[in-house]
């Protein structure tokens, strides 16, 4: 793949991660407002959306050096940052799954 093609893919990934992260932040703000108005279930949604957005923002910001030619030692750093952001995203999914399981078990 040419350098121009890689540049386009990295830009697309960064823009997608930032857009999805912004969407999660906006949804989290509305969930937080619903929680403040007395809906206790919305706190779980707010926390999972905020954690997921943090993971996406960290991933997008850490991908910026790939727009140019990153230093050779940056690949190791990026692997650690990618692991952190992936852990945050998986934690967000786990928190949502746990909340839905609790909701399902109380309705049963």
C-alpha positions in Angstrom: 0.0 0.0 0.0 1.3 3.4 -0.9 2.1 6.1 1.7 -0.9 8.1 0.4 -3.3 5.2 1.0 -2.0 4.7 4.5 -2.4 8.4 5.2 -6.0 8.3 4.0 -6.8 5.2 6.2 -5.3 6.8 9.3 -7.2 10.1 8.7 -10.4 8.1 8.2 -9.8 6.2 11.4 -9.0 9.3 13.4 -12.1 11.2 12.2 -14.3 8.1 12.8 -13.0 7.7 16.3 -13.4 11.4 17.2 -16.9 11.5 15.7 -18.1 8.4 17.5 -16.5 9.6 20.7 -18.3 13.0 20.4 -21.5 11.1 19.8 -21.0 9.0 22.9 -20.2 12.2 24.9 -23.4 13.9 23.7 -25.5 10.7 24.5 -23.8 10.5 27.9 -24.7 14.1 28.7 -28.4 13.4 28.0 -28.2 10.2 30.1 -26.6 12.2 33.0 -29.5 14.7 32.8 -32.0 11.9 32.9 -30.2 10.4 35.9 -30.3 13.8 37.7 -34.0 13.9 37.0 -34.5 10.7 39.0 -34.0 7.8 36.6 -31.5 5.7 38.4 -30.9 3.3 35.5 -29.4 6.1 33.4 -26.2 6.3 35.6 -25.0 3.0 34.2 -25.5 4.2 30.7 -23.8 7.5 31.4 -20.7 5.7 32.9 -20.5 3.2 30.0 -20.8 5.9 27.4 -18.2 8.1 29.1 -15.7 5.3 29.4 -16.2 4.3 25.8 -15.7 7.9 24.6 -12.5 8.2 26.6 -11.2 5.0 25.0 -12.0 6.4 21.5 -10.5 9.8 22.2 -7.3 8.2 23.5 -7.1 6.0 20.4 -7.7 8.9 18.0 -5.1 11.2 19.7 -2.5 8.4 19.8 -2.9 7.7 16.1 -2.0 11.3 15.1 1.8 10.5 14.8 1.0 8.0 12.1 0.0 10.8 9.8 3.7 11.4 9.3 6.6 9.1 10.0 6.6 8.2 13.6 9.8 7.4 15.4 10.6 3.7 15.6 10.2 3.6 19.3 6.6 5.0 19.0 5.3 1.7 17.9 5.9 0.2 21.3 4.2 3.2 22.9 1.3 3.0 20.5 0.8 -0.7 21.4 0.5 0.2 25.1 -1.8 3.1 24.4 -3.9 0.9 22.0 -4.2 -1.7 24.8 -5.4 0.9 27.2 -8.0 2.3 24.8 -9.1 -1.2 24.0 -9.4 -2.0 27.7 -11.6 1.1 28.2 -13.8 0.1 25.3 -14.2 -3.4 26.5 -14.9 -2.1 30.0 -17.6 0.0 28.6 -19.2 -3.0 26.9 -18.9 -5.0 30.1 -20.5 -2.3 32.1 -23.4 -2.1 29.7 -23.8 -5.9 29.6 -23.7 -6.0 33.4 -26.4 -3.3 33.6 -28.6 -5.1 31.1 -28.2 -8.4 33.0 -29.2 -6.7 36.3 -32.2 -5.1 34.6 -33.2 -8.4 33.0 -32.8 -10.3 36.3 -35.0 -7.9 38.2 -37.8 -7.9 35.6 -37.9 -11.7 35.6 
